């Protein structure tokens, strides 16, 4: 099944973004989020949401890169993982990341609504279906980054 391309105006998205992540003064200010996504448009939209929420973004273009980046960068506090990627898919990448860093939250993002059970079996912490919703992304970042920071103090 081929999905239609979505058209959006990035300037409008940036200008209308009003949600923000709330922090206590005790929380780390350095938030690094890895986006594992082979589609540039999907990566770019997600990175806008993430940076608007005060975090730095790293980009992996396939599952193998995601595993390597997570193993080399202990500062990453959250991963958004696409399922359908070249070299290594998101399911296998999530399993390998969880073997390396079980405490690192992984949120799988996919265009297919019927993968939820398989995503949790792979070890993901949460699941989101595209098209991505900015409010849901912010809420997930709030929840998982805060939990990760408190668990690693």
C-alpha distance (Angstrom), angle and dihedral (degrees) to the residues before:
residue distance angle dihedral
X1 . . .
X2 3.77 . .
X3 3.78 117.2 .
X4 3.80 121.0 -141.1
X5 3.78 117.5 -110.8
X6 3.77 112.8 -110.4
X7 3.75 119.0 -136.5
X8 3.78 119.2 -148.2
X9 3.77 138.9 161.4
X10 3.81 108.8 -121.5
X11 3.81 92.7 -163.5
X12 3.80 90.5 57.0
X13 3.80 91.6 47.7
X14 3.80 91.8 51.3
X15 3.80 94.1 46.0
X16 3.81 94.8 47.2
X17 3.79 95.4 47.6
X18 3.78 106.6 114.7
X19 3.79 103.6 154.6
X20 3.76 117.6 99.5
X21 3.74 137.3 -176.3
X22 3.78 114.7 -107.3
X23 3.76 118.8 -142.7
X24 3.73 137.0 -177.3
X25 3.78 117.3 -130.0
X26 3.81 90.0 -109.1
X27 3.80 94.4 61.6
X28 3.78 123.5 96.3
X29 3.79 115.2 -97.0
X30 3.80 93.9 -155.3
X31 3.79 105.0 84.5
X32 3.79 115.5 172.8
X33 3.79 118.6 -174.9
X34 3.78 124.0 -171.8
X35 3.80 117.6 -145.0
X36 3.80 112.8 -160.7
X37 3.79 103.4 -165.4
X38 3.80 131.5 133.6
X39 3.82 95.5 -162.0
X40 3.81 110.5 84.0
X41 3.83 95.7 -153.0
X42 3.80 92.3 51.9
X43 3.81 91.0 45.9
X44 3.81 92.2 48.7
X45 3.80 94.3 50.5
X46 3.81 92.6 47.9
X47 3.81 91.7 45.7
X48 3.82 90.3 54.0
X49 3.80 90.6 53.7
X50 3.81 92.0 46.5
X51 3.81 96.9 47.3
X52 3.80 90.9 44.7
X53 3.79 85.0 57.0
X54 3.80 91.3 56.4
X55 3.79 102.8 -99.7
X56 3.78 134.2 119.6
X57 3.81 116.7 -120.1
X58 3.79 129.4 -140.0
X59 3.82 119.1 -169.7
X60 3.79 128.3 -142.5
X61 3.79 114.7 -175.8
X62 3.81 95.0 -160.3
X63 3.79 140.0 16.9
X64 3.79 95.6 -98.4
X65 3.81 91.3 54.7
X66 3.82 88.7 49.7
X67 3.81 91.7 54.7
X68 3.81 92.0 46.7
X69 3.81 93.6 47.8
X70 3.82 92.2 48.6
X71 3.79 91.4 49.3
X72 3.81 92.1 50.0
X73 3.81 100.3 40.7
X74 3.81 116.3 55.7
X75 3.82 90.2 177.5
X76 3.82 92.5 74.8
X77 3.80 107.9 108.8
X78 3.83 101.4 177.6
X79 3.82 138.8 21.5
X80 3.80 127.8 -154.5
X81 3.82 104.8 -160.4
X82 3.80 127.6 -165.4
X83 3.81 115.5 -151.4
X84 3.79 104.4 -145.0
X85 3.80 106.9 59.0
X86 3.79 134.9 136.5
X87 3.83 124.9 -103.5
X88 3.84 93.8 16.8
X89 3.80 125.4 13.2
X90 3.79 124.3 -129.8
X91 3.81 94.3 -103.2
X92 3.81 94.0 57.9
X93 3.80 92.2 39.7
X94 3.81 91.2 52.8
X95 3.81 91.4 50.6
X96 3.80 91.5 50.7
X97 3.81 93.7 45.8
X98 3.81 90.5 50.7
X99 3.84 89.5 50.8
X100 3.82 88.6 54.8
X101 3.79 99.1 37.3
X102 3.78 113.3 11.8
X103 3.83 91.9 177.0
X104 3.83 94.1 56.7
X105 3.82 109.5 103.3
X106 3.81 115.5 -128.2
X107 3.79 120.9 -166.1
X108 3.77 114.1 -166.7
X109 3.78 116.1 -144.9
X110 3.77 119.3 -165.8
X111 3.78 142.9 160.2
X112 3.81 90.8 -133.6
X113 3.79 120.5 81.5
X114 3.81 94.9 -163.9
X115 3.84 96.8 69.0
X116 3.81 99.4 75.6
X117 3.82 97.4 106.2
X118 3.80 92.5 46.4
X119 3.82 90.1 48.6
X120 3.80 92.9 55.7
X121 3.80 90.7 44.3
X122 3.82 87.9 56.0
X123 3.81 88.6 56.5
X124 3.79 104.1 -102.4
X125 3.79 119.1 155.2
X126 3.78 95.8 -144.8
X127 3.78 142.9 0.3
X128 3.80 133.4 -139.3
X129 3.80 129.5 -175.4
X130 3.81 120.9 -140.8
X131 2.96 136.9 -88.0
X132 3.78 86.2 72.7
X133 3.78 118.9 -129.3
X134 3.79 115.3 -144.8
X135 3.82 95.1 -145.7
X136 3.82 91.6 51.1
X137 3.83 91.0 48.3
X138 3.82 90.6 51.3
X139 3.80 92.4 46.9
X140 3.82 91.1 50.2
X141 3.80 91.7 47.8
X142 3.81 90.6 49.9
X143 3.78 92.3 50.1
X144 3.79 101.8 42.2
X145 3.80 100.3 37.0
X146 3.80 90.9 48.5
X147 3.83 91.5 48.4
X148 3.81 91.5 46.1
X149 3.81 92.7 49.2
X150 3.80 93.4 48.0
X151 3.79 91.7 47.8
X152 3.82 92.5 50.8
X153 3.80 101.3 46.6
